[in-house]
Amino acid sequence: MELLGSTLTATYAHPRPTPTNFLPAISTMASTYRDRFPHYNLTHSLSLPWRPSTYYKAASNWPTLDPYCTRSQRVSESTMLPFVSNRTTLFTRYTPDDWYRSNLTNFQESNTSRHNSERLRVDTSCLIQDKYQQTRKTQADSTQNLGERVNDIGFWKSEIIHELDAMIGETNELTDIKKRLERALMETEAPLQVARECLFHREKRMGIDLVHDEVEKELLTEVDIILCCQERMKLYLDKAIAQLAANRAAQHELEKDLSDKQWAYRIDDKCHHLRNTSDGVSYFRGVERVDATVSVPESWAKFTDDNILRSQSERAASAKLRDDIQNVLVVTANEMWNQFNKVNLAFTNRIAETADAKNKIQTHLAKTLQEIFQTEMTIESIKKAIVEKSAFLKVAQTRLDERTRRPNIELCRDMAQLRLVNEVYEVDDTIQTLQQRLRDAEDTLQSLAHTKATLEHDLAVKANSLYIDQDKCMSMRRSFPSTLRLVGFC
């Protein structure tokens, strides 16, 4: 008896070959010699006895009958007469020993055949039982393997579903913070526009007030900060868009893998529950020779594991990007708010300085106007004094002119003459002095008028600067997006 599952090596189905010194059965001789020597016509040329071709090798020459034939019978074939009788007493086919040996051979073959048949029946019964048990065990092993395969698919399905839910949640959160970033980026446009409008309006300042003051420096800094914040927001917005694409790609791979797993789970579960009595069981010839597989268990598990690892990696990158975006929103909001407060403080200080300068100009203008009035009064008094001194000069010069008409010796340079000459010189000098003072007063009055015009112009410039900074710029800067709006919550 062979082991279970092995090939039986019994030789009962193949009888041992008959020894070559036994003759065949009589019933086989006619067909044998007909097949062996088809080109001989034995019915007409039977000059020599024949030997069956089954147990004897055909010779290259015609066989002889040694030691049964005589010398005269060993003559050449050309001198022998044709053999007339098909059977003679001298030329028999078999001997009695051949006949007994033939019977013995037949008996032995019969015993061997029956013995082999009995062994065949017993071995066949055992073979049937062994193969039945082996087939059932093989089917049970296949069913167990299918069950394990179904469990493996179920395990990876649960892992994929868990990771897919986490990836969907992460994608939704990243989408939300991306929308917040977009809203925050839109909110920066208004402060940027206000800062640029302030710079544009301050270009309308006049004269000396067109200075590169602290307000302008802070406004330019505010514009730069807002533009820098926008650049950072746009950079992280591009990163968020790229990360969302990567998340969706990983999610797509997980969904595709999950769909394949679900389909394979249904197929393998159906195969696992198939029995010999199930419906739909049929023959599919040659299906075992068709190898449509594209993976092995190691590569199959590695494929899903790689998809999950890729999803986890993208999810971690997405979470880090969300934190970075949150930090950027907070940092940019603080930077813009701080700079907004600095600009407002600079505006307040500048407005105070301009208002103080305006008040001082008004004070100086009032004093200048008062001084102009006093100078005008002085000029009038000088002119009046000059007119009064002219009368004294006329009298003195008239006296001198009259005394030139004194006759002869009377033209004396007396004290009166000397005093009149001195009086003329003194009065003329006084008039010249008063005229010079009049010119000085008029120059002073002109200078005061110029100062008055300058002060009035400067006062207008300061008033214009105050109007620009206080009424236009500060009125636009009264509203600024709140921190919640700058971080994208509103």
C-alpha positions as CSV (number, residue, x, y, z in Angstrom):
1,M,0.0,0.0,0.0
2,E,1.4,3.4,-1.0
3,L,1.3,6.5,1.2
4,L,-1.6,9.0,0.9
5,G,-1.2,11.3,-2.0
6,S,1.7,9.4,-3.7
7,T,1.6,7.6,-7.0
8,L,1.1,3.8,-6.8
9,T,3.9,1.8,-8.3
10,A,2.2,-1.6,-8.5
11,T,2.8,-3.5,-11.7
12,Y,-0.3,-5.7,-11.7
13,A,-1.6,-4.0,-14.8
14,H,1.4,-5.0,-16.9
15,P,2.1,-8.8,-17.0
16,R,5.7,-10.0,-17.1
17,P,6.9,-10.8,-20.6
18,T,6.9,-14.4,-21.6
19,P,10.3,-16.1,-22.0
20,T,11.5,-16.2,-25.5
21,N,12.0,-20.0,-25.5
22,F,8.2,-20.6,-25.3
23,L,6.2,-20.8,-28.5
24,P,3.1,-18.7,-29.0
25,A,-0.4,-20.0,-29.0
26,I,-1.6,-21.6,-32.2
27,S,-4.3,-19.1,-32.8
28,T,-1.7,-16.3,-33.2
29,M,0.4,-17.9,-35.8
30,A,-1.5,-17.1,-38.9
31,S,-1.7,-13.4,-38.2
32,T,1.9,-13.4,-37.1
33,Y,3.5,-14.8,-40.1
34,R,1.2,-12.9,-42.4
35,D,2.4,-9.7,-40.8
36,R,6.0,-10.6,-40.6
37,F,6.5,-11.9,-44.2
38,P,3.9,-10.2,-46.3
39,H,5.9,-10.6,-49.5
40,Y,6.0,-14.4,-49.4
41,N,3.3,-16.5,-50.9
42,L,3.4,-19.4,-48.5
43,T,0.6,-21.3,-50.2
44,H,2.7,-21.9,-53.3
45,S,6.3,-21.9,-52.1
46,L,6.6,-24.1,-49.0
47,S,9.9,-25.7,-49.8
48,L,11.1,-25.2,-46.2
49,P,9.3,-25.2,-42.9
50,W,8.7,-21.8,-41.5
51,R,9.2,-20.4,-38.1
52,P,6.9,-17.9,-36.4
53,S,8.3,-14.3,-36.4
54,T,7.1,-13.5,-32.9
55,Y,9.7,-15.5,-31.1
56,Y,12.4,-16.0,-33.7
57,K,14.5,-13.5,-35.5
58,A,14.4,-13.7,-39.3
59,A,17.7,-14.7,-40.7
60,S,19.5,-13.1,-43.6
61,N,19.5,-16.6,-45.5
62,W,16.8,-19.2,-45.6
63,P,16.7,-21.2,-42.4
64,T,17.7,-24.8,-42.3
65,L,16.2,-27.7,-40.3
66,D,19.3,-28.7,-38.3
67,P,19.5,-31.1,-36.6
68,Y,16.3,-32.7,-37.9
69,C,17.1,-32.6,-41.7
70,T,19.4,-35.0,-43.5
71,R,22.4,-34.1,-45.7
72,S,20.4,-34.5,-48.9
73,Q,17.9,-32.1,-47.5
74,R,20.7,-29.4,-47.0
75,V,21.1,-28.9,-50.7
76,S,20.8,-25.5,-52.2
77,E,17.5,-24.0,-52.9
78,S,17.9,-24.1,-56.6
79,T,18.1,-27.9,-56.6
80,M,15.2,-28.6,-54.2
81,L,11.8,-29.7,-55.5
82,P,8.7,-27.7,-54.6
83,F,7.1,-28.7,-51.3
84,V,3.8,-30.2,-52.0
85,S,2.2,-31.1,-48.6
86,N,1.4,-28.4,-46.0
87,R,1.9,-30.8,-43.1
88,T,4.1,-33.9,-43.0
89,T,5.1,-36.2,-40.2
90,L,8.7,-35.1,-40.5
91,F,8.1,-31.4,-40.3
92,T,5.8,-30.7,-37.3
93,R,5.3,-27.2,-35.9
94,Y,5.8,-28.0,-32.1
95,T,7.0,-30.7,-29.9
96,P,5.1,-32.1,-26.9
97,D,7.4,-30.1,-24.6
98,D,6.4,-27.0,-26.4
99,W,2.8,-28.0,-25.9
100,Y,3.2,-28.6,-22.2
101,R,5.2,-25.5,-21.7
102,S,2.5,-23.5,-23.6
103,N,-0.2,-24.8,-21.3
104,L,1.9,-24.1,-18.2
105,T,2.5,-20.6,-19.5
106,N,-1.2,-20.1,-20.0
107,F,-1.9,-21.3,-16.5
108,Q,0.7,-19.1,-15.0
109,E,-0.6,-16.1,-17.0
110,S,-4.1,-16.8,-15.8
111,N,-2.9,-16.9,-12.1
112,T,-0.9,-13.8,-12.6
113,S,-3.8,-12.0,-14.3
114,R,-6.2,-13.0,-11.5
115,H,-3.7,-12.0,-8.9
116,N,-3.1,-8.7,-10.5
117,S,-6.9,-8.1,-10.9
118,E,-7.4,-8.8,-7.2
119,R,-4.6,-6.5,-6.2
120,L,-6.0,-3.9,-8.6
121,R,-9.4,-4.1,-6.9
122,V,-8.0,-3.8,-3.4
123,D,-5.6,-1.0,-4.4
124,T,-8.3,0.8,-6.3
125,S,-10.6,0.8,-3.3
126,C,-7.8,2.1,-1.1
127,L,-6.9,4.6,-3.9
128,I,-10.5,5.9,-4.0
129,Q,-10.6,6.3,-0.3
130,D,-7.2,8.0,-0.2
131,K,-7.9,10.3,-3.0
132,Y,-11.3,11.2,-1.5
133,Q,-9.6,12.1,1.8
134,Q,-6.9,13.9,0.0
135,T,-9.3,15.8,-2.2
136,R,-11.4,16.8,0.8
137,K,-8.3,17.9,2.7
138,T,-7.1,19.9,-0.3
139,Q,-10.5,21.5,-0.6
140,A,-10.5,22.3,3.1
141,D,-7.1,23.8,2.8
142,S,-8.2,25.9,-0.1
143,T,-11.3,27.0,1.8
144,Q,-9.1,27.9,4.8
145,N,-6.7,29.8,2.6
146,L,-9.7,31.7,1.0
147,G,-10.9,32.5,4.5
148,E,-7.5,33.8,5.5
149,R,-7.4,35.8,2.3
150,V,-10.9,37.2,3.1
151,N,-9.7,38.2,6.6
152,D,-6.5,39.8,5.1
153,I,-8.6,41.8,2.6
154,G,-11.0,42.8,5.4
155,F,-8.1,44.0,7.6
156,W,-6.6,46.1,4.8
157,K,-10.1,47.4,4.0
158,S,-10.5,48.6,7.5
159,E,-7.1,50.2,7.4
160,I,-7.9,51.9,4.1
161,I,-11.3,53.1,5.4
162,H,-9.7,54.5,8.6
163,E,-7.0,56.3,6.6
164,L,-9.5,57.5,4.0
165,D,-11.7,59.0,6.7
166,A,-8.7,60.7,8.2
167,M,-7.6,62.0,4.8
168,I,-11.1,63.3,4.0
169,G,-11.2,65.1,7.3
170,E,-7.7,66.6,6.8
171,T,-8.7,67.7,3.3
172,N,-11.8,69.4,4.6
173,E,-9.8,71.2,7.3
174,L,-7.2,72.3,4.8
175,T,-10.0,73.5,2.5
176,D,-11.5,75.6,5.3
177,I,-8.2,77.2,6.2
178,K,-7.5,77.8,2.6
179,K,-10.8,79.7,2.4
180,R,-9.8,81.7,5.5
181,L,-6.5,82.5,3.8
182,E,-8.3,83.7,0.7
183,R,-10.6,85.9,2.8
184,A,-7.7,87.3,4.8
185,L,-5.9,88.1,1.5
186,M,-8.9,89.9,0.3
187,E,-9.1,91.9,3.5
188,T,-5.6,93.3,3.1
189,E,-6.7,95.1,-0.1
190,A,-8.6,97.8,1.8
191,P,-5.7,98.8,4.2
192,L,-3.3,98.8,1.2
193,Q,-5.7,101.0,-0.8
194,V,-6.1,103.4,2.2
195,A,-2.3,103.6,2.7
196,R,-1.8,104.4,-1.0
197,E,-4.6,107.0,-0.9
198,C,-2.9,108.6,2.1
199,L,0.3,108.8,0.2
200,F,-1.5,110.2,-2.9
201,H,-3.3,112.9,-0.8
202,R,-0.1,113.9,1.0
203,E,1.4,114.6,-2.4
204,K,-1.0,117.5,-2.6
205,R,0.8,119.3,0.3
206,M,2.3,122.6,-0.7
207,G,5.6,124.3,-0.2
208,I,7.7,123.5,2.7
209,D,5.2,120.9,4.0
210,L,6.2,118.5,1.2
211,V,8.7,116.9,3.5
212,H,9.7,113.3,3.9
213,D,8.4,113.2,7.4
214,E,7.8,110.4,9.8
215,V,4.2,109.9,8.6
216,E,5.4,109.3,5.0
217,K,8.1,106.9,6.2
218,E,5.5,104.9,8.2
219,L,3.0,105.0,5.3
220,L,5.6,103.6,2.9
221,T,6.6,101.0,5.5
222,E,2.9,100.1,5.9
223,V,2.6,99.6,2.1
224,D,5.7,97.4,2.1
225,I,4.5,95.4,5.1
226,I,1.0,94.8,3.5
227,L,2.6,93.8,0.2
228,C,5.0,91.5,2.0
229,C,2.1,89.9,3.9
230,Q,0.2,89.5,0.7
231,E,3.2,87.8,-0.9
232,R,3.5,85.4,2.0
233,M,-0.3,84.7,1.9
234,K,-0.2,84.0,-1.8
235,L,2.8,81.7,-1.4
236,Y,1.0,79.7,1.3
237,L,-2.2,79.8,-0.8
238,D,-0.2,78.2,-3.7
239,K,1.2,75.6,-1.3
240,A,-2.4,74.9,0.0
241,I,-3.6,74.4,-3.6
242,A,-0.7,72.0,-4.4
243,Q,-1.2,70.2,-1.1
244,L,-5.0,69.8,-1.7
245,A,-4.1,68.3,-5.1
246,A,-1.7,65.9,-3.4
247,N,-4.3,65.0,-0.8
248,R,-6.9,64.4,-3.5
249,A,-4.5,62.2,-5.4
250,A,-3.7,60.1,-2.3
251,Q,-7.4,60.0,-1.5
252,H,-8.1,58.9,-5.1
253,E,-5.6,56.1,-4.8
254,L,-7.1,55.0,-1.5
255,E,-10.6,55.0,-2.9
256,K,-9.5,53.1,-6.0
257,D,-7.7,50.6,-3.8
258,L,-10.7,50.3,-1.5
259,S,-13.0,49.7,-4.5
260,D,-10.7,46.9,-5.7
261,K,-10.6,45.5,-2.2
262,Q,-14.4,45.5,-1.9
263,W,-14.7,43.8,-5.3
264,A,-12.1,41.2,-4.4
265,Y,-13.7,40.8,-0.9
266,R,-17.0,39.9,-2.5
267,I,-15.4,37.5,-5.0
268,D,-13.2,35.8,-2.4
269,D,-16.1,35.6,0.1
270,K,-18.3,34.0,-2.5
271,C,-15.5,31.6,-3.3
272,H,-15.0,30.9,0.4
273,H,-18.7,29.9,0.8
274,L,-18.9,27.8,-2.4
275,R,-19.5,24.1,-1.7
276,N,-19.9,21.0,-3.8
277,T,-23.7,21.4,-3.6
278,S,-23.7,25.1,-4.4
279,D,-25.4,26.5,-7.5
280,G,-23.3,27.9,-10.3
281,V,-20.5,25.3,-9.9
282,S,-19.4,24.2,-13.4
283,Y,-16.4,23.0,-15.4
284,F,-14.0,25.6,-16.8
285,R,-11.5,23.7,-18.9
286,G,-8.0,25.0,-18.9
287,V,-8.6,27.7,-16.3
288,E,-5.9,26.3,-14.1
289,R,-3.4,27.0,-16.9
290,V,-4.4,30.7,-17.2
291,D,-2.2,32.9,-14.9
292,A,-3.8,36.3,-14.8
293,T,-2.2,37.4,-11.5
294,V,-0.1,40.6,-11.4
295,S,1.1,40.4,-7.8
296,V,2.2,38.2,-5.0
297,P,1.1,38.5,-1.4
298,E,4.2,40.5,-0.5
299,S,3.7,43.0,-3.4
300,W,-0.1,43.0,-2.8
301,A,0.3,44.0,0.9
302,K,3.1,46.4,0.0
303,F,1.0,48.2,-2.5
304,T,-1.8,49.0,0.0
305,D,0.8,49.7,2.7
306,D,2.5,52.2,0.3
307,N,-0.8,53.9,-0.4
308,I,-1.5,54.2,3.3
309,L,2.0,55.5,4.0
310,R,1.7,58.0,1.2
311,S,-1.7,59.2,2.5
312,Q,-0.2,59.5,6.0
313,S,2.7,61.4,4.7
314,E,0.5,63.8,2.7
315,R,-1.8,64.1,5.7
316,A,1.2,65.0,8.0
317,A,2.4,67.6,5.4
318,S,-1.2,69.0,5.2
319,A,-1.4,69.3,9.0
320,K,2.0,71.1,9.1
321,L,0.9,73.4,6.3
322,R,-2.3,74.2,8.2
323,D,-0.3,75.1,11.3
324,D,2.0,77.3,9.1
325,I,-1.0,79.0,7.5
326,Q,-2.5,79.7,10.9
327,N,0.8,81.1,12.1
328,V,1.1,83.3,9.0
329,L,-2.4,84.6,9.5
330,V,-1.7,85.6,13.1
331,V,1.8,87.0,12.3
332,T,0.6,89.1,9.3
333,A,-2.4,90.4,11.2
334,N,-0.2,91.5,14.1
335,E,2.3,93.1,11.8
336,M,-0.4,95.0,9.9
337,W,-2.1,96.1,13.1
338,N,1.2,97.3,14.7
339,Q,2.1,99.2,11.6
340,F,-1.4,100.7,11.4
341,N,-1.0,101.9,15.0
342,K,2.4,103.4,14.2
343,V,1.1,105.2,11.2
344,N,-1.8,106.6,13.2
345,L,0.6,107.7,16.0
346,A,2.8,109.4,13.4
347,F,-0.3,111.1,11.9
348,T,-1.3,112.3,15.4
349,N,2.1,113.7,16.2
350,R,2.4,115.3,12.8
351,I,-1.1,116.9,13.1
352,A,-0.2,118.2,16.5
353,E,3.1,119.6,15.2
354,T,1.3,121.2,12.2
355,A,-1.4,122.7,14.4
356,D,1.2,124.1,16.8
357,A,3.1,125.6,13.9
358,K,-0.2,127.0,12.5
359,N,-1.0,128.6,15.9
360,K,2.5,130.1,16.1
361,I,2.2,131.5,12.6
362,Q,-1.1,133.1,13.5
363,T,0.5,134.7,16.5
364,H,3.4,136.0,14.5
365,L,1.1,137.2,11.8
366,A,-0.9,139.1,14.3
367,K,2.2,140.7,15.7
368,T,3.4,141.5,12.2
369,L,0.2,143.2,11.4
370,Q,0.5,145.2,14.6
371,E,4.0,146.1,13.7
372,I,3.0,147.1,10.2
373,F,0.4,149.4,11.6
374,Q,3.0,151.0,14.0
375,T,5.5,151.3,11.2
376,E,2.9,153.0,9.0
377,M,2.2,155.5,11.9
378,T,6.0,156.1,12.2
379,I,6.3,156.8,8.5
380,E,3.5,159.3,8.7
381,S,5.1,161.1,11.7
382,I,8.5,161.2,9.9
383,K,6.9,162.7,6.9
384,K,5.2,165.3,9.1
385,A,8.4,166.1,10.8
386,I,10.2,166.5,7.5
387,V,7.4,168.9,6.4
388,E,7.8,170.9,9.7
389,K,11.6,171.1,9.3
390,S,11.2,172.4,5.8
391,A,9.6,175.6,7.2
392,F,12.5,176.2,9.4
393,L,14.9,175.7,6.6
394,K,13.0,178.1,4.4
395,V,13.1,180.8,7.1
396,A,16.8,180.4,7.6
397,Q,17.6,180.3,4.0
398,T,15.4,183.3,3.4
399,R,17.2,185.2,6.1
400,L,20.5,184.4,4.6
401,D,19.3,185.4,1.1
402,E,18.0,188.7,2.5
403,R,21.2,189.5,4.3
404,T,23.2,189.1,1.1
405,R,21.6,192.3,0.0
406,R,23.3,194.3,2.7
407,P,25.4,197.1,1.2
408,N,29.1,197.3,1.3
409,I,30.7,197.0,4.6
410,E,27.5,195.9,6.1
411,L,28.2,192.5,4.7
412,C,29.7,191.5,7.9
413,R,30.2,187.9,9.1
414,D,28.8,188.5,12.4
415,M,27.4,186.0,14.9
416,A,24.0,186.3,13.3
417,Q,25.5,185.3,10.0
418,L,27.3,182.4,11.4
419,R,24.3,181.2,13.4
420,L,22.1,181.4,10.3
421,V,24.6,179.3,8.4
422,N,24.8,176.8,11.1
423,E,21.0,176.7,11.4
424,V,20.7,176.0,7.6
425,Y,23.2,173.2,7.9
426,E,21.6,171.8,11.0
427,V,18.1,171.9,9.6
428,D,19.2,170.4,6.3
429,D,21.1,167.7,8.2
430,T,18.0,167.0,10.2
431,I,15.9,166.8,7.1
432,Q,18.4,164.4,5.5
433,T,18.4,162.3,8.7
434,L,14.6,162.2,8.7
435,Q,14.4,161.3,5.1
436,Q,16.9,158.5,5.6
437,R,14.8,157.3,8.5
438,L,11.7,157.5,6.3
439,R,13.4,155.3,3.8
440,D,14.4,152.9,6.5
441,A,10.9,152.9,7.8
442,E,9.5,152.3,4.3
443,D,12.0,149.4,3.9
444,T,10.9,148.0,7.2
445,L,7.3,148.3,6.2
446,Q,8.0,146.5,3.0
447,S,9.8,143.8,4.9
448,L,6.9,143.5,7.3
449,A,4.6,143.3,4.3
450,H,6.7,140.5,2.8
451,T,6.8,138.7,6.2
452,K,3.0,139.1,6.4
453,A,2.6,137.6,3.0
454,T,5.0,134.8,3.9
455,L,3.2,134.1,7.1
456,E,-0.2,134.1,5.4
457,H,1.1,131.7,2.7
458,D,2.6,129.5,5.4
459,L,-0.6,129.6,7.3
460,A,-2.5,128.5,4.2
461,V,0.1,125.7,3.7
462,K,-0.3,124.5,7.2
463,A,-4.1,124.7,7.0
464,N,-3.9,122.6,3.8
465,S,-1.6,120.1,5.5
466,L,-3.9,119.9,8.4
467,Y,-6.9,119.4,6.1
468,I,-5.1,116.6,4.3
469,D,-3.7,114.8,7.3
470,Q,-6.6,115.3,9.7
471,D,-9.7,115.5,7.6
472,K,-8.8,113.3,4.6
473,C,-6.2,110.7,5.8
474,M,-7.3,110.2,9.3
475,S,-11.0,110.0,8.2
476,M,-10.0,107.2,5.9
477,R,-8.0,105.5,8.6
478,R,-10.7,105.5,11.2
479,S,-11.7,101.9,10.1
480,F,-9.3,99.0,9.9
481,P,-10.1,95.3,9.5
482,S,-10.4,93.6,12.8
483,T,-8.0,90.8,13.8
484,L,-10.7,88.2,13.2
485,R,-11.2,89.5,9.7
486,L,-7.5,89.6,9.1
487,V,-7.1,85.9,10.1
488,G,-10.0,85.0,7.8
489,F,-12.8,84.1,10.3
490,C,-15.3,86.7,9.0
